[in-house]
Amino acid sequence: MKKSATPDEFIRQKRVLQAFQSNRLNQTYADLKSDPEYTKIGVFFFEKLYAPDDFSFRDTSIKQLHKLLRGKIYKGIIAAVNQVIELHELTDELDNRMVEQMIHFNTGTDLTMKEYQKVYCGLDNYNQRLYQIRLSTDVTKTFHRLSQKWIVAVSLKTIRTAAHLVGVGKIIDFIYEGYEGFRAMKNIDYFVETVEKREIAWHNKIWETKVK
């Protein structure tokens, strides 16, 4: 069996994995994404937050962000960024580990559900996956809470242009997109509860293949 791969092969397999996961999310939440009430937060959650293809700003130093924006931005925004970066780093780590397993099992570019289940369970990290699911819903709740505060809108508008000049513009743009998606919604309990329930059910269903 193939045990290693070149960097280019690794990236190709990672794109295969991400495409599979993106398609799965689109199928699982087609009803939410097609509901006008959840369209904006659906795009933010499934395409920007939970299943990112790229999250280049995660390498920006949080200490730098604190230093540059201290006193100029609502402190809850920086706390939200901390959560987002933790989620994306965890997701990226898990994706990389799955790619290593895909290479080990010599899976092709047409990843099947059976192969995905084998790779997913091969990491033997049931609780870590549950943590990932709950962290993603926690981040969503955090963004919604922020969107309901007038001071967040003021902070973002005040520092958005300046943030680009000092190199943290991508973070502020990301937060602003989340703010725009969530601010019109007074209650997101159904959305969050539906996602968490379905993701845990999906996780447990896959894990059943390991214990049989």
C-alpha positions in Angstrom: 0.0 0.0 0.0 1.1 3.6 -0.6 2.6 5.0 2.6 3.7 8.5 1.6 2.9 11.2 -0.9 4.5 14.3 -2.4 3.2 17.7 -1.2 1.2 18.1 -4.4 -0.4 14.6 -4.0 -1.3 15.5 -0.4 -3.0 18.7 -1.5 -4.9 16.9 -4.2 -6.2 14.3 -1.8 -7.1 17.0 0.7 -9.2 18.7 -2.0 -10.9 15.3 -2.7 -11.7 15.0 1.1 -13.0 18.6 1.3 -15.1 18.2 -1.8 -16.7 15.0 -0.3 -17.4 16.8 3.0 -18.8 19.8 1.3 -21.2 17.7 -0.8 -22.3 15.9 2.3 -23.0 19.1 4.1 -25.0 20.4 1.2 -27.1 17.3 1.1 -27.6 17.1 4.9 -28.7 20.7 5.1 -30.4 21.4 1.8 -33.6 22.2 3.6 -31.9 24.9 5.8 -29.9 26.4 2.9 -33.1 26.7 0.8 -35.1 28.3 3.6 -35.0 32.1 3.0 -34.8 32.7 6.8 -31.5 30.8 7.0 -29.9 31.5 3.6 -27.3 34.0 4.8 -26.3 32.2 8.0 -26.3 28.9 6.0 -23.7 30.2 3.6 -21.6 31.6 6.4 -21.8 28.5 8.5 -21.4 25.8 5.9 -19.1 27.6 3.4 -17.1 29.9 5.6 -17.1 28.6 9.1 -17.6 24.8 9.3 -16.2 23.6 6.0 -13.5 26.1 4.9 -11.4 25.5 1.8 -9.0 28.1 2.9 -8.6 30.1 6.1 -5.4 31.9 5.5 -5.9 34.5 8.2 -5.7 31.9 11.0 -1.9 32.4 11.1 -2.3 36.0 12.1 -1.1 36.5 15.6 -3.9 37.0 18.1 -1.4 39.0 20.2 -0.8 41.3 17.3 -4.6 41.7 16.9 -4.9 42.6 20.6 -2.0 45.1 20.3 -3.2 46.8 17.2 -6.9 47.0 18.1 -6.9 47.4 21.8 -9.3 50.0 22.9 -10.6 50.4 19.3 -12.8 47.4 19.0 -15.4 45.6 21.2 -13.4 43.0 23.2 -16.0 40.3 22.5 -15.0 40.4 18.8 -11.4 39.3 19.7 -12.8 36.5 21.9 -14.9 35.4 18.9 -11.8 35.3 16.7 -10.1 33.1 19.3 -12.9 30.6 19.0 -13.0 30.7 15.2 -9.2 30.1 15.0 -9.4 27.2 17.4 -12.2 25.6 15.3 -10.3 26.1 12.0 -7.1 24.8 13.4 -8.8 21.7 14.8 -10.7 21.1 11.5 -7.5 21.5 9.5 -5.7 19.1 11.8 -8.4 16.5 11.5 -8.5 16.9 7.7 -4.8 16.4 7.5 -4.9 13.3 9.6 -7.7 11.9 7.4 -5.6 12.7 4.3 -2.7 10.7 5.8 -5.1 7.8 6.3 -6.4 8.1 2.7 -2.9 7.9 1.4 -2.1 5.0 3.7 -5.2 3.1 2.3 -4.4 4.2 -1.2 -7.8 5.7 -1.8 -8.4 7.3 -5.2 -9.8 10.6 -6.3 -13.4 9.2 -6.3 -13.8 8.9 -2.5 -16.7 6.5 -1.7 -18.8 6.6 1.5 -17.4 3.2 2.5 -13.8 4.5 2.2 -14.7 7.7 4.0 -16.1 5.7 6.9 -13.0 3.6 7.1 -10.8 6.7 7.1 -13.0 8.6 9.6 -13.1 5.8 12.1 -9.4 5.0 11.6 -8.4 8.1 13.5 -10.1 6.6 16.6 -11.0 10.1 18.0 -14.7 9.8 18.9 -14.7 12.5 21.6 -12.5 14.9 19.6 -15.1 14.8 16.8 -17.9 15.6 19.3 -15.8 18.5 20.6 -15.5 19.8 17.0 -19.2 19.7 16.5 -20.0 21.5 19.7 -17.3 24.1 19.2 -18.8 24.9 15.8 -22.2 25.5 17.3 -20.7 27.5 20.2 -19.0 29.7 17.6 -22.3 30.2 15.8 -24.0 31.2 19.0 -21.2 33.6 19.8 -21.5 35.3 16.4 -25.2 35.6 16.8 -24.8 37.3 20.2 -22.3 39.7 18.8 -24.6 40.6 15.9 -27.3 41.7 18.4 -25.1 44.3 20.0 -25.1 47.8 18.5 -21.5 48.4 19.8 -20.3 45.6 17.5 -21.6 47.4 14.4 -20.0 50.7 15.5 -16.7 48.9 16.2 -16.6 47.1 12.9 -17.4 50.3 10.9 -14.9 52.3 12.8 -11.9 50.0 12.4 -12.7 48.1 9.1 -10.6 50.3 6.8 -7.8 50.7 9.3 -7.6 47.0 9.9 -6.7 46.4 6.2 -3.9 49.0 6.6 -2.4 47.1 9.5 -2.7 43.6 8.1 -5.7 42.2 9.9 -8.3 43.1 7.4 -9.3 39.5 6.5 -10.2 38.8 10.1 -12.4 41.9 10.3 -14.0 41.1 6.9 -14.8 37.6 8.1 -16.4 38.9 11.3 -18.4 41.5 9.4 -19.7 38.9 7.0 -20.9 36.8 10.0 -22.4 40.0 11.5 -24.3 40.7 8.3 -25.6 37.2 8.2 -26.8 37.0 11.8 -28.0 40.5 12.7 -31.5 40.1 11.1 -32.2 37.0 13.1 -33.5 37.4 16.6 -33.4 33.7 17.4 -31.2 31.0 15.9 -32.0 28.2 18.3 -33.7 26.0 15.7 -30.8 26.4 13.3 -28.1 25.6 15.9 -30.0 22.8 17.5 -30.8 21.2 14.1 -27.1 21.3 13.0 -25.8 19.9 16.3 -28.4 17.1 16.4 -27.8 16.1 12.7 -24.0 16.3 13.1 -24.0 14.1 16.2 -26.3 11.6 14.5 -24.1 11.5 11.5 -21.0 11.0 13.6 -22.6 8.2 15.6 -23.9 6.5 12.5 -20.4 6.4 11.0 -19.0 5.2 14.3 -21.4 2.3 14.2 -19.4 0.9 11.3 -16.3 0.7 13.6 -17.9 -1.2 16.4 -19.8 -3.7 14.4 
